[in-house]
Amino acid sequence: MANPDSQRKVTAILRVLEEAGRPLGSTKIARGLRLAGIDLEQRMVRNYLDAMDTAGLTVNLGRRGRQLTERGRRELAASLIIDKVGFIDARADELAYNMTLDLSRHTGTVILNVSTVPAAYLDDARRVMASVILARLGMGRFGIITQTGEGVPGLAITSGEAVIGTVCSITLNGLLRAASIPMISRFGGLLEIRDGEPRRFTHIIQYSGTTLDPIEIFIKAGMASVLEASRTGNGLIGASFREVPAVALPHVRKVIQHMDEAGLCSLALVGEPSRPLVEIPVDHGRAGIVVAAGLNPLAAVQEAGIPTTNRALARLAEFASLVSLV
């Protein structure tokens, strides 16, 4: 499997298994490969899987199919970087397209980030998260808390860990798409809060040029100060910047208002036509939107000294399955 074409197919199979978050048979793997632009017959998929079993990248679970091993996860993480550039952009589009949330009925699916904390510190983590949510620096007040990680792609859950799901800001993308409003997600970054008001972005990473979620990067780097912002009104929080057609602004504001009323949105800024928003210029005929990151409560948990692992854009979840985190 040393030649580039074979390696690319191996990487694609690993990615299909990771995104599924569960064992898959060759039929479903072949279907996932077609969605990724790779047309591989089931017989060839099985041949690749046999070789990947031998290499320790996958394990054969019989009728249940193949499961990614820890070695397979490491191989995927170290795979061809050029293949992964823009992956976050594509993942966001995929989840936004498949999302089914109906705000008028409070039914359907939303997009979740998924994080883990040591179960022994869960109560402490919840208190920290509550302070951020009540300061309106996250994506609303709903989420999930569980002791199992089944169906969470790319996140290995071990005993002694608690799983926390927070609503991802890309949920807004799904609602705008459903309302036939075209939108461009430009970047994620650190937004300066001063005296309780958003001022400017201090660091940004464009979605189209990264292999990792920008907010995950800033949390790992310890560059945010969400906890301080929630307590004093001064600090750096995760946020994202989008553009929409200026003509759609009345409808955009209505969607965001309905999200807020449903408990799914907090800090959201909507700019004016063709005018800069928090010092970020926009093209003529367009308007900017700034939305707080759904991972901000977990950034604060990390800042409080409680270790976390975080996966943005992890999965879809039924709105009815969410609980209040405060």
WOBELRA-V740831 format. One record per residue. RES is the residue in three letters. PHI is phi in degrees with one decimal (* if undefined). PSI is psi in degrees with one decimal (999 if undefined). Layout:
res->[RES:RES]
phi->[PHI:PHI]
psi->[PSI:PSI]
This chain:
res->[MET:ALA:ASN:PRO:ASP:SER:GLN:ARG:LYS:VAL:THR:ALA:ILE:LEU:ARG:VAL:LEU:GLU:GLU:ALA:GLY:ARG:PRO:LEU:GLY:SER:THR:LYS:ILE:ALA:ARG:GLY:LEU:ARG:LEU:ALA:GLY:ILE:ASP:LEU:GLU:GLN:ARG:MET:VAL:ARG:ASN:TYR:LEU:ASP:ALA:MET:ASP:THR:ALA:GLY:LEU:THR:VAL:ASN:LEU:GLY:ARG:ARG:GLY:ARG:GLN:LEU:THR:GLU:ARG:GLY:ARG:ARG:GLU:LEU:ALA:ALA:SER:LEU:ILE:ILE:ASP:LYS:VAL:GLY:PHE:ILE:ASP:ALA:ARG:ALA:ASP:GLU:LEU:ALA:TYR:ASN:MET:THR:LEU:ASP:LEU:SER:ARG:HIS:THR:GLY:THR:VAL:ILE:LEU:ASN:VAL:SER:THR:VAL:PRO:ALA:ALA:TYR:LEU:ASP:ASP:ALA:ARG:ARG:VAL:MET:ALA:SER:VAL:ILE:LEU:ALA:ARG:LEU:GLY:MET:GLY:ARG:PHE:GLY:ILE:ILE:THR:GLN:THR:GLY:GLU:GLY:VAL:PRO:GLY:LEU:ALA:ILE:THR:SER:GLY:GLU:ALA:VAL:ILE:GLY:THR:VAL:CYS:SER:ILE:THR:LEU:ASN:GLY:LEU:LEU:ARG:ALA:ALA:SER:ILE:PRO:MET:ILE:SER:ARG:PHE:GLY:GLY:LEU:LEU:GLU:ILE:ARG:ASP:GLY:GLU:PRO:ARG:ARG:PHE:THR:HIS:ILE:ILE:GLN:TYR:SER:GLY:THR:THR:LEU:ASP:PRO:ILE:GLU:ILE:PHE:ILE:LYS:ALA:GLY:MET:ALA:SER:VAL:LEU:GLU:ALA:SER:ARG:THR:GLY:ASN:GLY:LEU:ILE:GLY:ALA:SER:PHE:ARG:GLU:VAL:PRO:ALA:VAL:ALA:LEU:PRO:HIS:VAL:ARG:LYS:VAL:ILE:GLN:HIS:MET:ASP:GLU:ALA:GLY:LEU:CYS:SER:LEU:ALA:LEU:VAL:GLY:GLU:PRO:SER:ARG:PRO:LEU:VAL:GLU:ILE:PRO:VAL:ASP:HIS:GLY:ARG:ALA:GLY:ILE:VAL:VAL:ALA:ALA:GLY:LEU:ASN:PRO:LEU:ALA:ALA:VAL:GLN:GLU:ALA:GLY:ILE:PRO:THR:THR:ASN:ARG:ALA:LEU:ALA:ARG:LEU:ALA:GLU:PHE:ALA:SER:LEU:VAL:SER:LEU:VAL]
phi->[*:-82.6:-70.5:-57.3:-65.7:-64.6:-62.5:-63.8:-68.2:-60.3:-60.3:-64.9:-64.2:-59.4:-67.0:-59.8:-66.3:-65.3:-66.6:-70.4:71.5:-158.0:-63.3:-133.3:-86.4:-64.0:-63.0:-69.9:-64.9:-60.5:-64.1:-64.7:-65.7:-61.7:-64.6:-91.7:85.7:-117.2:-96.7:-128.3:-65.0:-57.7:-61.7:-69.4:-60.0:-63.6:-62.3:-63.0:-64.3:-60.2:-66.5:-71.2:-61.6:-61.8:-80.7:80.4:-85.0:-135.9:-130.4:-85.8:-103.9:72.9:-61.1:-71.9:103.6:-99.1:-124.3:-67.8:-94.7:-63.2:-64.7:-63.8:-63.1:-65.9:-62.9:-64.2:-62.8:-99.8:-70.5:-50.7:-60.7:-60.6:-71.7:-99.0:-63.5:86.2:-61.4:-61.9:-57.9:-66.6:-62.8:-62.6:-63.2:-61.7:-68.0:-62.9:-67.2:-83.8:-66.4:-126.9:-60.0:-115.6:-67.1:-69.8:-109.2:57.5:-127.8:96.8:-108.3:-122.1:-96.9:-113.8:-87.6:-127.3:-132.1:-127.1:-137.7:-59.3:-57.2:-64.7:-107.3:-60.0:-61.4:-63.8:-62.6:-64.1:-65.3:-65.1:-59.9:-60.2:-64.7:-72.1:-64.3:-67.7:-81.8:60.8:-112.1:-123.4:-103.3:81.7:-109.7:-101.7:-176.7:-132.1:-137.2:-150.7:-105.3:-124.4:-120.1:-60.4:80.6:-100.4:-64.7:74.8:-124.2:-85.1:-101.6:-110.4:-62.1:88.4:-115.0:-107.6:-105.6:-122.5:-107.8:-121.4:-66.6:-85.3:-65.1:-67.0:-55.1:-60.5:-57.2:-63.0:-69.2:-67.8:-60.6:-63.6:-91.1:62.7:-103.6:-67.9:-149.1:-117.5:-87.1:-89.7:-162.9:-111.3:-167.5:-103.9:-103.4:-76.8:-106.1:-131.5:54.4:80.3:-118.0:-65.9:-113.9:-162.7:-82.8:-99.8:-144.4:-138.9:-134.8:-71.3:-62.4:-72.3:-118.8:-127.1:-98.3:-130.1:-67.2:-55.5:-67.7:-57.3:-62.4:-67.3:-65.5:-61.5:-79.2:67.4:-90.9:-84.7:-139.0:-65.3:-60.2:-63.3:-62.6:-70.6:-90.8:-116.3:82.7:-134.3:164.1:-116.6:-119.3:-75.1:-156.8:-129.0:-120.6:-128.3:-126.0:-133.7:-61.6:-59.2:-63.9:-91.7:-54.8:-57.6:-71.2:-60.6:-60.9:-67.9:-61.2:-64.8:-62.1:-66.1:-62.4:-62.1:-63.8:-85.2:79.3:-114.7:-154.2:-131.9:-79.7:-145.9:-111.0:-119.4:-82.7:-100.7:-55.2:61.3:-117.2:-61.1:-127.0:42.3:70.8:-101.4:-72.9:-128.1:-70.8:-59.2:83.4:-124.2:-139.4:-93.6:-133.3:-116.4:-128.7:-64.9:-74.3:-66.6:-85.0:-55.5:-59.0:-75.9:-61.1:-65.1:-60.5:-60.5:-65.3:-80.0:93.1:-99.4:-65.5:-133.7:-120.6:-135.1:-133.1:-73.9:52.4:-78.9:-169.0:-94.9:-142.6:-66.0:-56.9:-64.7:-86.4:-78.9:-126.3:-72.3:-94.0:-128.3]
psi->[26.3:-27.3:152.1:-38.8:-44.6:-40.9:-38.6:-39.3:-40.5:-45.9:-40.7:-40.6:-43.9:-40.7:-40.2:-44.1:-40.2:-45.0:-30.3:-36.1:15.1:166.0:144.9:147.4:173.4:-32.0:-48.4:-33.8:-43.8:-39.0:-43.1:-36.0:-38.7:-38.7:-25.0:5.6:16.9:113.7:102.4:125.6:154.5:-36.9:-42.1:-36.2:-43.8:-38.1:-44.2:-41.5:-39.2:-44.1:-36.0:-32.7:-45.8:-36.0:-4.9:14.6:-27.7:164.7:137.3:117.7:23.1:-130.4:-26.3:-20.7:-157.9:146.3:142.0:135.9:171.1:-36.0:-37.5:-38.7:-42.0:-39.3:-42.1:-41.8:-30.6:9.2:179.0:113.0:-40.2:-29.4:-22.2:-10.9:130.2:-0.4:-40.3:-42.7:-47.8:-40.0:-41.8:-43.6:-41.4:-48.7:-39.4:-37.8:-39.7:-11.5:144.1:18.9:131.3:104.8:-28.8:-28.4:-7.2:42.2:168.3:-169.2:151.3:168.6:131.4:142.8:149.6:132.5:162.1:149.0:156.9:130.6:-31.5:-21.9:12.3:-44.3:-42.0:-41.9:-40.5:-37.6:-41.5:-45.2:-40.6:-38.3:-36.2:-43.0:-43.3:-25.2:0.8:44.9:11.5:-159.3:67.2:-168.3:0.6:155.0:-162.3:150.6:125.6:169.7:5.4:155.2:23.8:132.8:13.4:101.6:134.9:6.0:110.1:120.5:126.9:164.6:146.5:4.0:145.2:145.7:130.5:125.5:131.5:147.9:130.4:144.2:-18.0:-13.0:-36.0:-40.1:-44.1:-39.5:-39.1:-39.3:-43.6:-26.4:10.4:32.0:112.1:145.4:145.8:122.4:113.5:-50.9:162.2:153.2:-170.2:122.3:125.2:126.8:125.0:124.7:37.2:1.7:138.7:133.8:-59.5:159.6:133.7:-26.9:140.7:151.6:122.6:137.1:-35.4:-12.9:19.5:151.7:-6.7:157.4:130.4:-41.4:-37.5:-42.1:-46.2:-35.0:-47.2:-35.3:-7.1:29.5:-17.0:161.1:56.1:-41.7:-44.0:-41.3:-38.0:-27.9:-37.2:-12.1:9.3:126.4:-172.9:125.1:158.7:139.2:163.9:156.3:131.3:162.1:142.6:159.7:135.3:-32.6:-21.5:1.9:-44.4:-40.7:-38.8:-46.3:-36.7:-41.6:-45.8:-38.8:-43.1:-36.4:-44.2:-43.9:-29.2:-0.3:24.0:8.0:149.7:-88.8:113.3:125.4:135.0:123.6:-177.4:158.9:127.7:17.7:146.8:150.6:126.4:48.0:10.5:117.4:154.3:160.0:159.3:135.4:5.6:168.2:150.6:153.7:132.8:128.4:134.6:146.6:140.5:-21.0:-0.5:-42.5:-35.7:-29.6:-41.5:-38.0:-45.2:-42.1:-26.5:1.6:9.4:119.4:140.8:155.0:143.6:140.0:106.8:156.9:45.4:-42.7:169.9:147.1:146.8:134.1:-37.0:-19.1:-8.1:151.0:161.2:134.5:2.3:999]
